[in-house]
Amino acid sequence: MNYNVLFSLEAAAELIRIAGAIGSAVSVLQAADRIRHKLEIDPADEGKLLSEGLYFIDEDPLRAFFLIDVESMVVEVTDFRIL
């Protein structure tokens, strides 16, 4: 069973800012989609634990930060950064 991957409003806004900063909305959106796909299947295995339930995953040119709710099978992407 797959996880439902949600992007917070802050994360979505950051994607738009990053796309403008690097000048390629296509590459940013493709990276975000690859991240979403990986997190749907096995978020804990795909990501690296930072602390207190916060994980990150890299997919050039992005780093995504996320939380996992195993009970409800939801992953919330809380923020993005440029690698």
Buried (B, 14 or more C-beta within 10 A) or exposed (E): EEBEBBBBEEBEEBBEEBBEEEEBEEBBEBBBEBBBEBBBEEBEEBBEEEEEEBBBBBBEBBBBBBBBBEEEEBBBBBBBEEE
